Amino acid sequence: MEPHWDVLIAGGGPAGYSAALYCARAGLRTLVLEQLSAGGQIALTTQVDNYPGFPEGIDGFELGQRMRQGAERFGARTQLAEVTALELNRPLKTVHTSAGVFQGRAVIVATGANPRRLGLPKEQALTGRGVSYCAACDGMFYRGKTVAVVGGGSTAAADALLLSRLCKKVILIHRRDTLRAASIEHQALLEAPNVEFRWNTTVIQFLGSDRLLGLRLRDLLSGAEAELPCDGVFLCIGRVPATALLQGQLELDSAGYLIADETTRTSIPGVFAAGDVRTKALRQAVTAAADGAVAAHYAEEYLRGAQ
Amino acid sequence: MSAVHFDLERFRQAVDAGPVLVDFWAPWCVHCRRLDPVFQEIAGDYAGRLQAGQVNIDDLPQLAAEYHVNVIPTLVLFRDGRAEASLTAPESKARIEAFLREHL
């Protein structure tokens, strides 16, 4: 692989590959660094219905692959590698990865976001052993069983509904007394005979050692604690931006998102933030793709000025 | 070089023949699909040192049960005919490489 590039793009989701497409078409030597496979979070969705141009919807993994192919058709390259450190302050920027060191004159950060963890003891040890973050991924393991869903947003509602079709019983646990989003799933959930709600309640402990056996819950109004036996728990409590490697280098907001306006420019010249990782109002595949195009535009402008 | 699809017989033969990295997966598993391109690269990178193969747990539930695969994707490294170590839902190619460095 070439020693240095015009543009290095960290992350191969919709923002990353949209940026790569626009950069490659502008004649810039472009490398995408992706740790697993194209698509990012949408690659875990089997049906994407809100990305324009696909009237029947499209499988998220397929959409990710197509985005990669579209960018590579114009010469963008992909390296499967995990980014371990970034040095962004000099004109020639360095990205250290599991597959070696890469240098680029501009960097587009499109690392996205990951599911938020509850932060309780044993959470990591029990992940895959009863604790899950993705109903579409792991729901099939709980066919005919009893599961809990934690959260009150649209993802929690959608996951609870999906699980209600597979599982014997679904208990939705939320720290407030109503679901946040007036989602289309809300009514269906209220009508589902096997969905129970525990409002004003939080999880304070995972029960079980080798495998999850249940949850210890606290009622936030009365303070009363109780145990809920269940075979699995799905945590749908939001996402955290993948910016741990950037702390201290780039300006982040209090939630950890990269501060950049609609130009996608960050606090360092030549470094751009695209997609879910950026401070923005709406995090969707389509707005991530839009960010990628904008980042490529300003990266090209920056590189022209830097010459 | 890409990963082999194991049926029961090919799985037993491979495991008896030398080190094998097995990707336990199923068609409905969305994480498994994300892992597949990386697993194919690993199969190529380690060709000659390791055979890489895939087991569809819907077709071969007995193997999933035998090796206690309760969640997929799970990679199991077999050496000398035995399951030596396993890795569940690795989030990067680097994680699999580290796993192989440690156990192969």
Contacts between the chains, C-beta under 8 A, distances in Angstrom:
chain1	res1	chain2	res2	distance
A	35	B	91	6.7
A	35	B	92	3.8
A	35	B	93	6.9
A	35	B	94	7.1
A	36	B	34	5.4
A	36	B	35	6.9
A	36	B	37	7.9
A	36	B	38	5.9
A	36	B	91	6.4
A	36	B	92	5.7
A	36	B	93	7.2
A	37	B	33	7.7
A	37	B	34	4.6
A	37	B	35	7.4
A	37	B	36	7.3
A	37	B	37	4.7
A	37	B	38	6.6
A	39	B	34	7.4
A	43	B	30	7.4
A	43	B	33	7.3
A	43	B	34	5.1
A	44	B	30	4.8
A	44	B	31	6.8
A	44	B	34	6.9
A	45	B	30	7.4
A	46	B	30	6.2
A	60	B	30	7.9
A	61	B	30	6.8
A	61	B	33	5.0
A	61	B	34	6.8
A	80	B	37	7.4
A	80	B	38	6.0
A	80	B	41	6.2
A	80	B	93	4.8
A	81	B	92	7.9
A	81	B	93	6.9
A	81	B	94	6.8
A	82	B	92	4.2
A	82	B	93	7.2
A	82	B	94	3.9
A	82	B	95	7.4
A	97	B	94	7.9
A	98	B	92	7.1
A	98	B	93	7.0
A	98	B	94	3.3
A	98	B	97	6.8
A	99	B	93	7.9
A	99	B	94	7.7
A	128	B	70	7.6
A	128	B	71	4.1
A	128	B	88	4.8
A	128	B	89	6.2
A	129	B	70	6.9
A	129	B	71	7.1
A	134	B	30	7.4
A	134	B	31	7.4
A	136	B	30	5.7
A	137	B	29	6.6
A	137	B	30	5.0
A	137	B	31	4.9
A	138	B	71	6.8
A	140	B	26	7.8
A	140	B	28	5.8
A	140	B	29	7.7
A	141	B	70	7.4
A	141	B	71	6.7
A	211	B	70	7.9
